[in-house]
């Protein structure tokens, strides 16, 4: 189980550290990530637990999600993210992008 530990810094502000055992109880080494905001720490804690006590995919220690803002409060729905991603594929021909977008649109009814 990942835990959030608050700690007072030398300047008087609070830091929130998420700590967990990599891979869970049968795992190995302790891991941690520090946040300035309690809400962000709690969201990250949930991500770690949802990923089987492993680092969330795309997370860069000390920076957050690669290419994403530091604030985890801004959550983008998957279909919006995926559609934007397909539109940014520069190596895919326009007809391929259209095909991918059509497939995403059909997923909308299943999700």
N, C-alpha and C positions, 0 to 999 in steps of 0.2 A: 504494500500500500504506500502510495506517495503521500508525503506530509508537507505542510506549509509551516515554516518556522519564521516568526518575526524577530527582528534583531535591530537594536538601536545603533545607528552609526555614530562616529565621532562628532559629526556636525549636528546631531540631534534628530535627523530624519530616520524614518523606519525603512528597512529593507526586508523583503519577503523572499525567503529561499525555499524552493521546492526541492525536496530530497527524496530519493527512491533508490532501491537496490535494483541494478540493471537486470532485467529478466525476471524480477519478482523474488520471492523468498528463496528459490533454488538458484538464483543468479549469482553474480560475482561481486563486482565493485559498486560502491556507492557513487551516485551521480547527483549533480545539483545544478540548478539554474536560479539566478537571483533577479528579482523584479522590484521596481519602485512602488508599484501599485498592487494592492491586495487582490483586487478583482482579476487582474492579469495573471497573478500567481495561481489563483484558484482555477482559472480557465486552463492554464498550462498543466496544472495537476490533473485535471480531468482528461486532457489529451494524453498525458503519459500513461494514465491508467487504462485508457481506451486502446492504447498501442501495446498492451502487454508489458508495461513497465520498461519500455524502450523509448528512445528519443523519437518524437514524431517525425515522420518523413518530411524532408524539406526544412527542418529546423536547424539553424546554425547557432551554436552555443554563443551566448553573449549578444547576438544580433536579432534573433527571431527567425521567422520564416523567410527564406531567400526570396528577395524581390517584393516582400510585403512590408507594410508599415509595422512599427513596433507595437502599436496598440492592437491587441487581440479582440477588442470590442467590435471592430468592423468585420463582420462575417459576411462573406459573399456566398449566395446560394450556388450549389454545384453547377447547375445548368447555365447560369449567367457566366460563371468563371470559365466553363468549358467552351461556351460559344465565343467568348472573347479570345480565348486561347486559339481556337480554330481559325479565327479571323487574322491572327498574328502569324500563322504558319506561312512563312515566305517561300518555302520550298514546295508547298502543295499547290497544284494548279487550281484555278478558280472552280472548275467542275468538281475537283476532289473536295475542296472546302465546302461546296454546296452539298455534296453527298454526306460529308461529316455532319454538317448542320442539320440536315434532314434526319439523320440517325439520332442526333441529340433531341430533336423535336419529338421523335417517336418515343424516346425515353421519358419525356415529360409526363406521359400518361401512365407510365409504370411506376414512377417514383412517388 
